[in-house]
Amino acid sequence: MGAELYEFEAQENASLDTTRILILRQSLGDQRCREIVEEVVFHMTDRLGLLQTAFEENDLEDVSILASRLAGLCEQIGLVVLARVARDLVQCVTVGDTNAISAVGARLIRLGEDSLYSVMVYADQSAL
């Protein structure tokens, strides 16, 4: 008698508050808004990569710093759920809950990738 193996994909859809980008566009104009969104996406990509490295090296101080910076970047362009998860990770590091750090960190990386994709798709659709 054999056992069956079930695989579950962990996937969570990103939530993009497009109002933030629209406010940026209205207050700064199309060109400057595009530049800011592109810059934030670049820095988010960089921070997510550095965060993954910090996890691999078990450098919790860097994990906390990077997650905090990532939360600030996310807020700028309306990725409020990703910002909340990043702040949750900072809190997990602060209290030293290693199990939660691993779980929330993995969620942050997954959601971060999807969030970056959603920003880029929105930017293309709205002709940023």
N, C-alpha and C positions, 0 to 999 in steps of 0.2 A: 504494500500500500504506500503510495507516494504522497508527498505533501504538495499542495499547490502554492505557488508564490504569486502574490498580488503586488503590483507596483502602483503606488499612488504618486502622481506628480503634485508637488507643492507649488501651487500657483495662486497668486493674489493679484487682482487687477489694481492698477494704479488709479489714483484719484487726482485729477487735475482741476484746480479751481481756475477756470479760464478768465474769471473776472480780474484776477491780479494782472494777467498779461494784457488784458484790454485796458486797464487803468494805466499800465506802463505805456502802452501805445498812445493813449489819449494825452498823457502828460508829457511824453518825451518825443513823440513822433515815431513813424514807422522805422526809420533807419536806426535811431538810437535804441529803440525797443529790440530790434533784431540783434543789435550788437550785444545788448545786455543778456538776452536769452542765450545767445551763442556762448558768451563768456561764462554764464552760470552753468550751462550744460558741460562745457569743457572742465570747469572746476569740480563739478559733481562727479564727472567721470574719473578725474584724477583722485579725488578723495575716496571714491569707492574702491579704486585699485589699491591705494595706500592702506585703506581699512582692511582689505582682504589680506594684505601682507602683514599688517599688525596682528591680525588674528592668527595667521600661520606662525608668527614669531612669539605669540602669546604676550604681546606688549600691551597690557591693558591701559596703561597711561596714554599711549598713542591712540588706542581704540576710542577712549573717552574724548580726547581732544578732537579727533577726526569726526566722530559722530556729532559732536557739538557744532563743529564748523559746517558739517553737511546739513544739519537742521536749519541753520541760518540761511544757507544757500537755497534750500528747498522752499522756505517761506517766501523768498523773493519772487519766485515765479509760480506760486500756487500749488506746490506739491505738499499739501498740508498733512496728508496721511504719512508720507515718507518722513516729513519733519517730526511728526509725533513718534514714529517708530525710532528715529535717531535719538530723540530725547529719552525715550524708554531705555535705550541701550546705555546711555550715559548714566541713568539712574541705576541700572543693573550693575554697572561697574562700580558706582559709588557705594552700593551696599554690599558688593562682593559676592553676588549670587552667580556662581560659575555656571550652573545649569541654565539659568535664564540668559546669561551673557551669550552662550552658544546658540540658544534658540532664537533670541531676538536678533543677534548678529546675522544669523543665516537668513532670517526674515528680511532684515534690512538690505542685504545684498540682493536677494531675489526681487524684492519690491523696487529697489533702486534701478535695476536693469529695466524693469517694465516701465518705471516712471520716466526714465530717460527716453525710452521709445515713445511714450505717450506725448511728451513735450515735443519731440521732433515731428511726430505725425501731425499734431495740432499746428505747429509752426508751418508745416508744408500746406496744410489745408487753409490756413488763414493768411497765407502769402506773406509771412514775416520776412 
